[in-house]
Amino acid sequence: MMPVPSRGTRDSAVRTALTGACVVALGVCAALPIRPEARARTAIVAVAVAVLVAGAFVLRSPAAIRAAVFIGPLFGCFAVGILGGWPPAVTTILVCVLPLAGLLLAGRHATLRPAAPWLARGSLTPEAPWLGLGTVLLSAAALSAWALAVRPEPAEYLRELRSVPLWGAILGIVAFAAINPVWEEMLFRGVLLTELAAVWGARVALVLQAGLFGAAHFAGFPSGVVGMVMAATWGFVLGVMRLRSGGILLPYLVHVTANATIGTLAVLILR
């Protein structure tokens, strides 16, 4: 006779599935673009985020709660900043600071420790320099080829840099390249990769965070289905870097180089 799973085993499996689903759903909400002309959709997503945050606490799952206390404020900062017409730089800075502050504050509770184990320099493994260099060169080439073929319309912040003197444009590109990857790496390679790995293992987490990263770029740079596939592939490689190094520094630095390429293309070439 086949052994019958105990009630405790079944309950644990259900709890694990609900925790993973909650984290993925929060990731989906974070990946959806917020647009001033789509306020109704943003309101619906905001309700979904609130329900998911409440659900995380009902589950009493540390992984779901950590994801909730990070993604909830992140979505809130983006929604208020974009719908309120705040300068993109102000919104981005808030998104880089407030969600992490909330997560670290939540980490003071014993059951939620460690809150952000990914927030570390990590170690430099033997293959890391070659993997990083190869990713930088291939991503720069792929982004350049895609941009020159499609000639997309850049984001508002990058469009505004076209009208300033060259030195100002360069400073703006540097700021964009250095700051924007902060919240993206914290969200995808930090929170989502870590919490999904705790629930379903590293391999599943790698694929899921890469898919969410790609979906977030459907309307970004690169955009469309091709851009989404490019971003997902790139996100997978960055996830591998994060897991092998044990910290977020290496994927962040590689991400900075890609954003520098995007900024240069958008401001200085795609005029």
SVG drawing of the C-alpha trace seen along z (x, -y; Angstrom):
<svg xmlns="http://www.w3.org/2000/svg" viewBox="-10 -73 50 75">
<polyline fill="none" stroke="black" stroke-width="0.4" points="0.0,0.0 1.1,-3.5 1.9,-5.5 -0.7,-8.2 0.8,-11.6 0.1,-12.8 -2.1,-15.8 0.9,-17.8 2.8,-17.0 -0.2,-18.0 -0.6,-21.3 3.1,-22.0 2.9,-21.5 -0.1,-23.8 1.6,-26.4 4.7,-26.2 2.6,-26.5 0.7,-29.5 3.9,-31.2 5.5,-30.8 2.3,-32.0 2.2,-35.0 5.8,-36.0 5.4,-35.4 2.1,-37.5 3.9,-40.3 6.6,-40.1 4.0,-40.3 2.5,-43.4 5.9,-45.0 6.7,-44.2 3.5,-45.9 4.2,-49.4 2.4,-52.3 1.2,-55.0 -0.6,-58.3 -3.2,-57.5 -4.1,-54.1 -5.1,-55.2 -7.9,-52.6 -5.5,-49.8 -3.0,-51.1 -5.8,-51.2 -6.7,-47.6 -3.1,-46.5 -2.8,-48.6 -5.7,-46.6 -4.1,-43.4 -0.8,-44.4 -2.7,-45.3 -4.5,-41.9 -1.2,-40.0 0.6,-41.9 -2.3,-41.0 -2.2,-37.4 1.6,-37.2 1.0,-38.1 -2.0,-35.7 0.3,-32.9 2.9,-33.9 5.5,-32.9 8.8,-34.8 9.6,-34.6 6.2,-36.0 6.4,-38.7 9.9,-39.8 8.7,-40.1 5.6,-42.0 7.3,-44.6 9.7,-45.3 7.4,-45.2 4.5,-47.0 6.5,-50.3 8.2,-49.9 4.9,-49.8 3.6,-52.7 6.5,-54.9 6.2,-54.3 2.5,-54.8 2.6,-58.1 5.6,-59.4 4.4,-58.6 0.7,-59.5 1.6,-62.6 3.9,-63.9 7.0,-63.9 10.4,-64.3 11.6,-60.8 14.9,-61.3 13.0,-61.9 10.7,-58.9 13.7,-56.6 15.6,-57.7 12.6,-57.0 12.2,-53.6 15.9,-52.9 15.6,-53.9 12.2,-53.3 11.6,-49.6 15.0,-48.6 14.5,-50.6 11.2,-48.8 12.8,-45.4 15.7,-46.1 13.3,-47.4 11.2,-44.2 14.4,-42.2 14.7,-43.4 12.0,-40.8 13.7,-37.5 11.5,-35.3 12.3,-37.5 16.1,-37.3 18.2,-37.5 16.1,-40.1 18.5,-40.8 21.3,-38.2 21.8,-39.3 22.9,-42.8 26.6,-41.9 29.6,-42.4 30.0,-38.6 33.1,-36.8 34.9,-36.8 34.8,-33.3 37.4,-32.2 34.9,-32.4 33.3,-35.7 35.6,-38.1 35.1,-36.2 31.4,-35.8 31.0,-39.5 33.2,-40.7 31.4,-38.4 28.0,-39.6 29.0,-43.2 30.3,-42.9 27.4,-40.7 24.7,-42.9 26.3,-46.1 26.4,-44.6 22.8,-43.2 21.4,-46.5 23.2,-48.5 22.0,-46.2 18.4,-46.3 18.3,-50.0 19.8,-50.9 17.3,-48.5 14.2,-49.5 15.1,-53.1 12.8,-53.2 11.5,-56.2 13.6,-56.5 12.2,-57.2 11.3,-60.8 14.3,-61.3 16.7,-60.3 14.8,-62.4 15.3,-65.4 19.0,-64.9 19.2,-65.5 18.5,-69.2 21.3,-69.9 25.0,-70.6 27.2,-67.5 28.8,-67.6 25.3,-67.7 24.1,-64.8 27.2,-62.7 26.5,-63.4 22.9,-62.5 23.8,-59.2 26.2,-58.3 23.4,-59.0 21.0,-56.9 23.4,-54.1 24.4,-54.1 21.0,-54.6 18.4,-52.8 20.0,-49.3 19.9,-49.7 16.2,-49.1 16.0,-46.6 18.8,-44.4 17.4,-44.6 14.0,-43.5 14.9,-40.8 18.3,-39.4 17.8,-40.3 14.2,-39.8 12.6,-37.7 15.5,-35.4 16.2,-34.9 12.7,-34.3 11.7,-32.1 14.9,-30.0 13.9,-29.6 10.5,-28.2 11.2,-26.2 15.0,-26.1 17.6,-28.0 16.9,-26.6 13.2,-27.4 13.9,-30.8 16.4,-31.7 13.9,-31.0 11.0,-32.8 13.0,-36.0 14.4,-36.1 10.9,-35.7 9.6,-38.5 12.5,-40.7 11.8,-40.1 8.1,-40.9 9.0,-44.2 10.9,-45.2 8.1,-44.6 7.5,-48.3 11.0,-49.3 14.4,-49.4 14.7,-47.0 10.9,-46.6 8.4,-44.3 8.6,-40.5 12.2,-40.6 13.2,-43.0 11.4,-40.8 13.4,-37.7 16.6,-39.7 16.0,-41.0 14.9,-37.6 18.0,-36.0 20.2,-38.7 18.3,-38.5 19.0,-34.8 22.7,-35.4 22.7,-38.1 20.9,-35.7 23.6,-33.1 26.2,-35.7 24.3,-36.6 24.1,-33.0 27.7,-32.1 29.2,-35.3 26.8,-35.3 26.2,-39.0 24.6,-41.6 27.7,-43.7 28.8,-41.8 25.3,-41.8 24.9,-45.4 28.1,-46.4 27.3,-44.5 23.8,-46.1 25.4,-49.5 27.4,-49.0 24.3,-47.9 22.4,-51.0 25.4,-53.2 25.0,-51.7 21.3,-52.4 21.9,-56.0 24.5,-56.6 22.3,-55.1 19.2,-57.1 20.9,-60.5 23.8,-60.7 23.0,-58.3 19.2,-57.9 18.5,-61.6"/>
</svg>
